[in-house]
Amino acid sequence: MTKKILVRAPNWLGDCVMSTPFLRALDGRYPGSEITVLCRPEQHDLFKTHPCVKNTLLLEKTAGLFDTVRSVRSGLYDRAYVLPPSFSSAFHLWAAGIPERVGYSTDMRGLLLTESLPYDERLHYVRRYLGLLGLQGSDIRQDSLHCPVGNDGLETVRDFLGKKGFVFSTPALIVSPGSNAPARRWYPDRYAKVIDSFSAKEWPTVLLLGAPGDKPIADAILRATRRPVIDLCGQTSILLAAHLLKQSQGLITNDSGLSHLAWAAGIPMVILVGAGNPRLTSPFGDQVRLLHHTEIPCVPCIRNVCDRPPEDEKACMDRIRTDEVIETARQLFGRK
């Protein structure tokens, strides 16, 4: 008999990408099972293309609590895995009456779960998700992450940029200057200096990639840079962003969800970490270089807005020098 399994996905892009090795492992644990992912609409494209996912169920922002419960109940699932640590994410599945519910014992939700596991905050997020299967010590390779597109998207990229009046030439460099957290954003003028340090011969195409909210930062970079830069902030879906990453040869980025999509795409990248804790959340491997200044007493922190005095605000980002980024990028990307 086919086992029907529901996975409540994380809420943010980076966390969703980091959950994809779990989905592969889950499929291996229950071969022939039917896996459905409950996710936000903006993450839908990531999961619907995953080879181990049969269906997706959208967690609509406008849906009421019991609308979601009814939708989940109608799936008649046998087992559920709750990846986010919040109370509400477990409540939906408990209220829907799914017989087996597995998750971590966080946020006072132990009674909502049939298997309530101890939560180890020392583990990287990829390992936390795998820990729900008892696989937190597994070997993690870059190819265990899921990228929603393959290597055959060059024409897609050229057609998209051509309609906007741009020519896509390689090698192409992507710069992602935004972040949901203001405390994790490096400075537009410094990004502009990094971009200007690379000649058009080294990088014929430089793209700015990000969410709609990153547009003011992108505009500031465009005003400060001296060379042509294509701004695509707020103009791409997850699928198109993945195609752009796959067809590019390097990424310079803040610590953001896009860095995890690039991790899955397998391109080399320099990540400006700032206040975060890369041991828990950042991509890792031979293709990744992290710039992280730990000499600041408050690093690492989890604040989205820096609470240091105005004269020393975002000291963690301020310590990341322009020449440091340029040198690291040249060494990693092999363009000197």
C-alpha positions in Angstrom: 0.0 0.0 0.0 1.4 3.4 -1.0 2.1 5.6 2.0 0.9 9.2 1.6 3.3 11.6 3.3 2.9 15.4 3.8 5.9 17.6 4.4 5.3 21.1 5.8 8.1 23.1 4.1 10.0 26.0 5.7 8.9 29.5 4.9 12.0 31.1 3.3 13.8 30.3 0.1 17.1 29.5 1.6 15.6 27.2 4.2 13.5 25.5 1.5 16.6 24.8 -0.6 18.3 23.4 2.5 15.3 21.1 3.0 15.7 19.4 -0.4 18.2 16.8 0.8 15.7 15.7 3.4 13.1 15.1 0.6 15.6 12.9 -1.2 16.3 11.0 2.0 12.6 10.7 2.8 11.9 9.1 -0.6 14.7 6.7 0.1 13.3 5.8 3.5 9.8 5.2 2.0 10.3 4.0 -1.6 7.2 4.2 -3.6 5.5 6.6 -1.2 3.6 9.6 -2.4 5.2 12.8 -1.0 3.3 16.1 -1.0 4.9 19.4 0.1 2.8 22.1 1.9 4.6 25.3 1.0 4.1 29.0 0.4 3.1 29.9 -3.2 6.5 31.7 -3.9 8.3 28.4 -3.1 6.1 26.3 -5.3 8.4 26.1 -8.3 11.3 24.8 -6.2 9.3 21.8 -4.9 7.1 21.0 -7.9 10.2 20.3 -9.9 11.8 18.0 -7.2 12.0 14.5 -8.5 10.9 13.0 -5.2 7.8 15.2 -4.8 4.5 13.9 -6.2 2.3 17.0 -5.4 2.4 20.4 -3.8 -0.2 22.0 -1.6 -0.1 25.8 -1.4 -0.2 27.6 2.0 -2.0 30.7 0.8 -1.5 33.8 2.9 -5.2 34.8 2.5 -6.5 31.4 3.6 -8.0 31.1 7.0 -6.8 28.7 9.6 -9.5 26.2 9.1 -9.4 26.5 5.3 -5.8 25.2 5.5 -6.9 22.5 7.9 -9.7 21.3 5.5 -7.3 21.3 2.6 -4.8 19.2 4.4 -7.5 16.9 5.8 -8.8 16.2 2.3 -5.4 14.7 1.3 -5.9 11.7 3.7 -2.2 11.6 4.6 -0.7 8.8 6.7 2.3 10.6 8.0 3.6 14.2 8.2 6.9 15.9 8.8 6.9 19.4 10.2 10.1 21.2 9.2 9.5 24.7 10.6 9.9 24.8 14.5 6.8 27.0 15.0 3.6 26.0 16.9 1.3 27.0 14.0 3.1 24.7 11.5 2.4 21.7 13.7 -1.1 22.8 14.6 -2.4 22.6 11.0 -1.4 19.0 10.8 -2.7 18.0 14.2 -6.0 19.7 13.5 -6.2 17.9 10.2 -6.0 14.5 12.0 -2.9 13.1 10.3 -2.2 9.9 12.3 1.6 10.2 12.4 3.2 13.6 12.9 7.0 14.0 13.3 8.8 17.2 14.3 11.0 18.9 16.9 9.8 19.6 20.4 10.0 23.4 20.0 7.5 26.2 20.7 5.5 24.2 23.2 4.1 21.9 20.5 5.1 18.5 21.8 1.5 17.4 22.4 0.7 18.2 18.7 3.2 15.6 17.6 3.2 11.8 17.7 7.0 11.8 17.4 8.5 14.8 19.2 12.3 14.9 18.8 14.9 16.9 20.7 16.0 20.0 18.9 19.8 20.6 18.5 20.5 24.2 17.7 24.2 23.4 17.0 23.4 21.6 13.8 23.5 23.2 10.3 19.9 23.6 8.9 20.5 20.9 6.3 21.4 18.5 9.1 18.5 19.7 11.3 16.0 18.6 8.6 17.8 15.3 8.0 17.7 14.8 11.8 14.0 14.2 11.5 15.0 10.9 9.8 17.9 10.3 12.2 20.3 11.2 9.4 21.9 14.3 10.9 25.4 12.8 10.5 25.0 12.0 6.8 27.5 13.1 4.2 26.2 16.2 2.5 27.2 16.8 -1.1 26.2 19.8 -3.3 24.4 17.5 -5.7 22.0 16.4 -2.9 20.5 19.9 -3.1 17.8 20.4 -5.6 18.0 23.1 -8.3 14.7 23.5 -10.2 16.4 23.9 -13.6 19.1 22.1 -15.6 22.0 23.3 -17.7 20.0 23.8 -20.9 18.6 27.2 -20.1 20.9 29.4 -22.2 18.2 30.3 -24.8 15.8 31.1 -22.0 18.2 33.6 -20.5 19.1 35.1 -23.8 15.4 35.4 -24.8 14.5 37.0 -21.5 17.3 39.6 -21.6 16.8 40.2 -25.4 13.3 41.3 -24.8 14.6 43.9 -22.4 17.2 45.1 -24.9 20.2 43.4 -23.4 22.7 40.9 -24.8 23.8 38.0 -22.5 27.5 37.3 -23.0 29.6 35.0 -20.9 31.4 34.8 -18.6 28.6 36.5 -16.6 28.8 37.7 -13.0 25.8 38.0 -10.8 25.7 40.4 -7.8 22.9 40.0 -5.2 23.0 43.0 -3.0 19.8 42.6 -1.0 18.5 40.7 2.0 15.3 40.5 4.0 17.3 41.7 7.0 18.8 45.2 6.8 21.6 44.2 9.2 22.9 41.8 6.5 23.2 44.2 3.6 26.6 45.4 2.5 26.8 48.9 1.1 25.8 49.9 -2.5 28.9 52.1 -3.0 31.2 49.2 -2.1 29.4 46.9 -4.4 29.8 49.5 -7.1 33.6 49.6 -6.5 33.8 45.8 -6.7 31.9 45.8 -10.0 34.1 48.6 -11.4 37.2 46.6 -10.5 36.3 44.0 -13.1 36.8 44.9 -16.8 34.3 44.2 -19.5 36.8 41.7 -20.9 36.9 39.8 -17.6 33.1 39.9 -17.1 31.2 41.0 -20.2 27.9 40.7 -18.4 27.2 41.9 -14.8 23.7 41.3 -13.5 22.0 42.5 -10.3 19.6 39.9 -9.0 17.2 40.1 -6.1 13.6 40.7 -4.8 11.4 43.7 -5.5 12.4 45.2 -2.1 16.1 45.2 -3.3 15.3 47.8 -6.0 16.5 50.8 -4.0 19.8 49.2 -3.3 20.2 48.2 -7.0 19.4 51.8 -8.1 22.1 53.1 -5.7 24.6 50.7 -7.3 23.6 51.8 -10.8 24.2 55.4 -9.9 27.6 54.7 -8.4 29.1 52.2 -10.9 31.0 53.4 -14.0 30.4 50.3 -16.2 27.2 48.8 -17.7 25.2 46.7 -15.3 21.9 45.0 -15.9 19.4 45.4 -13.0 16.9 42.5 -12.7 15.9 43.0 -9.1 12.2 42.1 -8.7 11.9 40.9 -12.3 12.6 37.2 -12.0 10.8 34.1 -10.7 12.6 31.4 -8.8 12.9 29.4 -12.0 14.3 32.3 -14.0 16.7 33.2 -11.2 17.9 29.6 -11.2 18.4 29.7 -15.0 20.4 32.9 -14.7 22.6 31.3 -12.0 23.1 28.2 -14.0 24.3 30.2 -17.0 26.6 32.4 -15.0 30.1 31.8 -13.8 30.2 33.6 -10.4 28.1 35.2 -7.7 28.9 37.9 -5.1 26.1 38.1 -2.5 25.0 39.0 0.9 23.9 36.2 3.2 20.5 35.6 1.6 18.2 33.0 0.2 19.6 33.5 -3.3 23.0 32.2 -2.1 21.3 28.9 -1.3 19.7 28.7 -4.7 23.2 29.3 -6.2 24.6 26.6 -4.0 22.1 24.2 -5.5 23.0 25.5 -9.0 26.6 24.7 -8.3 28.3 28.0 -9.2 31.2 29.5 -7.3 30.2 32.4 -4.9 31.6 34.8 -2.4 29.2 35.4 0.5 29.4 38.5 2.7 28.1 37.0 6.0 28.2 39.9 8.4 26.2 39.2 11.5 25.0 35.7 10.7 26.3 32.3 11.9 27.6 30.5 8.8 28.1 27.3 10.7 24.3 27.0 10.9 22.9 28.5 7.8 25.5 29.3 5.0 26.4 27.2 2.0 29.6 25.4 2.2 32.1 23.5 0.0 34.9 24.1 -2.4 32.9 26.5 -4.5 32.1 28.8 -1.5 34.1 31.6 0.1 32.7 33.2 3.3 33.8 36.7 4.4 32.9 36.8 8.1 34.6 39.0 10.8 34.1 37.3 14.1 36.3 39.8 16.1 33.2 41.9 16.8 31.7 41.0 20.2 28.1 40.7 19.1 28.9 38.4 16.2 27.2 36.0 15.5 23.7 37.5 16.1 20.3 36.8 14.7 18.9 40.3 14.7 17.4 41.6 11.4 18.1 45.2 12.4 21.4 46.1 14.0 21.0 47.5 17.6 24.6 48.8 17.9 25.1 52.6 18.5 24.6 54.7 15.3 28.3 55.5 15.1 29.1 51.8 15.0 26.0 50.4 13.3 26.5 47.2 11.2 30.1 47.0 12.3 30.2 43.4 11.1 29.4 44.6 7.5 31.6 47.6 7.8 34.6 45.4 8.5 34.3 43.7 5.1 36.6 45.7 2.9 36.2 46.3 -0.8 39.7 45.0 -1.6 39.0 41.9 0.5 36.0 41.1 -1.6 37.8 41.8 -4.9 40.8 39.6 -4.0 38.6 36.7 -2.8 36.5 36.9 -5.9 39.5 36.9 -8.2 41.1 33.9 -6.5 37.8 31.9 -6.5 36.7 32.8 -10.0 40.1 32.5 -11.5 40.0 35.9 -13.3 43.1 37.9 -12.6 
